[in-house]
Amino acid sequence: MRRMRILRVLRSRTLACGCLTGVYEAYDGRVAEILDARGEECADARHAPGRLVFSTRSGSPRPFGSDSAGDAALTA
């Protein structure tokens, strides 16, 4: 699993299921949306804190569940 060093938070949003995500920019220029907190009523088993929801690598977006890693390991 490849680690990301987070440069800054770009924004956050609440998903329809109540989960909270954060959009982060890494030092290497990648942008990733990571699930920060699970909603109390969320029924989606894939929604676990720290899970990668979306990332851009080399300019191509990858939606949730499209890469095999699935999780984003964060270091400050």
N, C-alpha and C positions, 0 to 999 in steps of 0.2 A: 504494500500500500504506500503510495507516494504522499508525503506530508506537504501541507501548504503553510507558508508563513504569511499570516494575515497582515496587510498594511493598514486597511481601514474598512469601516462599515460604510456601505453606500446607502442602504435603506433597509427597512423591514416591512413585512406584510403579514396579514392574517389570511390563511387559506379558508375556503368555504367550510371545511371540517372543523375549524377552530384552532388548528395548529399555527404556530408562529414561526416564520422563517426570517433569516437575515441574509442580505446580499452583501458579499464581502469581496474586496479587491486584494489580491495577493501581490507580494513583491515582484513576482515574475510576470505580472500583467494579467493573469487569469482572473476571471470573475466567477464566483460560485455562490449559489443559493443553497443554504444549509438549514435544515430543520433545527430550530433552537428549542422549541417547547411543543409538546404534544397537547392538543386540545382535549378537554375532559370528555367530550362526546365523540371523538374521532374513532371510527371503526376500521380505518385503513392500517393493517398490520405492518406495512412498510414505513409508516411514519414513526420513526424513533429519533430522539434527539441526537444530533451529530451526523445524521444521514444526509448525503448529498442529494439535493433536489434537482439542481441544474448547474452546469458549468460551461464555460467557454474555454476551449483549448485550440490554439492556432486559428482563432476566429470562427470555429464551427460550434454552434450550440449543441449540447447533449442534454436532452430532457431526462427527467427522473427515470431511473431503471434502465438506461440505455448502455451503461458501461458496467463491466464486471466487478469493479471495485465496490461501487455502491455506497461506501462510507467515505467521509472526508476526515482525515486526521488533522487536527488543528494544533498549531503551536503558536504561541504569542511572540 
